Amino acid sequence: MLKHETPIVLRSIDDDAHAQESQLSEASLRVMAQEVITRLTHISRSASSALDDGDLDTFCRALVAPTVDDARTILLRAQERGANHETLCLSYIAAAARRLGEWWEEDRIHFSDTAIAAGRMLHILRDLRSVTPPEPTRGMREALFATVPGEQHLIGITMAADILRSKGWSIDLQLGRSEAELCKIARDGGYAIIGLSASGAESVRSLASTIVELRVAAPRAYIFIGGNISDMERNVMERTGADAVAASMDECLDSLEALYQAVISSGGPAA
């Protein structure tokens, strides 16, 4: 078990396990880490691991090591040997989540180790975009806007969608959809940008779960977070592995434009 002198509220879901001041509440951090591990464990049940037990244990230890370098090296070498996005997601990351969950239940690792690993896996899922072949995307300035499952506050995202449409954006607004439905819409629609709206700390579990699912289903998509959670949980972008966060309409416009330019740079639709 790794021993940490810094309390979990300062360390949880820190990409490189360096202590840093965090404004995301300890309760929210715990919920987020638990949901990431649980969701990835569920995903891993749909595929067998490409790793033997020894190699899987090595990858798990790398995910809770003082730095994330060894874990990234393992994935890079797997990619060089021909592992595709699905293999990296299911046979490495999701399988490791399942094993780490077992270690936690067996008291072989501390919760803080699990939380650090969860944060690293979220960021790795985001970074896998760079090793996923580009796919054709629809239209030009288009985005999928959706409430996270269970979200009851609909007015803000509806108004944001209308304002953006008046500024030349094509927004597919989806309210009250399940995770499975959102993933199918994102995958089938080829959306390069996905905006998720959440109102507060009570949405952290759903937000973490939805982002994990979308990273697997739509690996090339850029994900940003909007809604009141942006004000209430100031570090929510870093802690969930999202690409941007928008706390106001102006920030939403700026974030969308920046993400659209990133889409163009990565081989998406021309301006």
Helices and strands as residue ranges (DSSP letters): H 8-11, H 26-44, H 53-63, H 69-80, H 85-87, I 88-94, H 95-105, H 111-127, G 128-131, E 142-147, H 155-166, E 170-174, H 179-189, E 193-197, G 201-203, H 204-217, E 222-226, H 229-232, H 236-240, E 244-246, H 249-265
